[in-house]
């Protein structure tokens, strides 16, 4: 295997892992506040279509990303109203958001199905991109790839080094205690859900504006759900989210690997496409097998409704 | 003025049954607004979407045809949902059931045995149960969250169907279309009304609803599962097995979804293609919730959901709107239901702000 091939595999892995990192970091913060939002798949879909439409009409991918983010926040606002204000079941609300979002995206996106966007020139980081082998893979990427690294550091800092992050985690561990010392549990959870929605919207936008770059119904293809699984896999820790995302990214580009390696084995494409989903199941099993790990690491009030003054 | 939710002393039974009706009304109202935003006349939109599908007996037959897989899937899911077993992979279980029964139909092609069709139905149920047993096993043995595993298996099942119809099962005389041979006569469900497509699977679905009612309301196991869903600790204290609830919830859901798969491939489709189900397995979750997890409710909710599918087709044909509008309606319906369900457990009080 020659080195340039290795570089291109690495490059593709990072690209495939990026939306997973972005979405999973958002979900991580949401879950740390005690809210389980299963709507990531629907939020990503709407974010993807909004971003694509705006990028197509304005010709400006950056505006597209902003539109994806705004759409993601609007979507998560519906969820927050249902699950936090109306204290509806979080699992059902999240499923509803996914079903609604996938349908809405398909509906809105119909006119854009035959349109293609110009691909965006990647952003080279000076000097670093000249490192042999890994330079072109890591430092000649789209801006959102660097964004995902910055956000990783920011989320890790926020959760474990900032006062606001400490409060957010307190809300997730014990909303009753946090409420009794005067923190606005519902407001904090709203903010966490909105952040998760914004990130899911950006993740979807990355797919439609940079990754493909086009819009097809069902193009999110379970990445929202995989991001949810990633949060469990990472046992709610930011750095492990990145490790997991690149592992899954690697699974997603196996097709390219098999074709490029010139191996003479004939594997049906569907088998390779099924790999990330099978890997998700496997990873969930490996992590959840030890009940203690999950109980120790998951926010204690995850999925529990909270009603102040009740 | 502030709104405040006060818990009711007891859940309101009235609201429990009123809430789906409020949700449907809200869905209709926002549907009209949606039509208006799309530049269509709301009355015209309503007529095309909700009335046109039912203007003749063929339309009514189609309604029951589309409601059949929804009833089957939803009643199976309801058994699990009652015990907080979140099987959201019915779509995948439906597909694997269709593959299992379809394999029989293709293997015994041209057979005249009267046992072929019953065999396919059993195989379909077993296929769905097999697919559902994976998340059940992973949940009970390894504590893996069944929401994510059952959903991942949907994608894997879709890819399996795709592989089979593009590869080993492709009809050699099918002009390279990704589909199997057409099933022969004895492998097809009998049509109930000549000139329509509604088939005998409707009877299976109604039998399943009745069996579901008996199980949920008259059996000890059904009671145990209900307790497990409503009061986990009480259920554990009473010694009811949580694992058994998971297994039963999953297997019933999977088996019913598998039969729903047969109702499609041995019914209106008559072969295996890449498009066996327009998301019946997911829509069935909405049906189960709107139907209050009760078989009677599920019967009516299935008809409503079938109407939304048909309305989407009509809107595509006559209003030039994408078919996916029916999914927008479906999603809205579930949200409105969850929203109005708040009034089951809470009452709303208006509070005046005290001036400081």
Interface residues (C-beta under 8 A of the other chain):
Chain A: X38 X42 X78 X81 X82 X86 X87 X88 X89 X91 X92 X93 X95 X96 X97 X99 X100 X101 X102 X103 X104 X106 X107 X110 X217 X221 X222 X225 X226 X228 X229 X232 X268 X270 X271 X273 X274 X277 X278 X280 X281 X284 X285 X288 X289 X291 X294 X307 X309 X310
Chain B: X4 X5 X7 X86 X88 X134 X138 X142 X143 X144 X145 X147 X148 X149 X151 X152 X153 X155 X156 X159 X160 X162 X163 X166 X167 X282 X285 X286 X289 X321 X322 X324 X325 X326 X327 X328 X330 X331 X332 X334 X335 X338 X339 X341 X342 X346
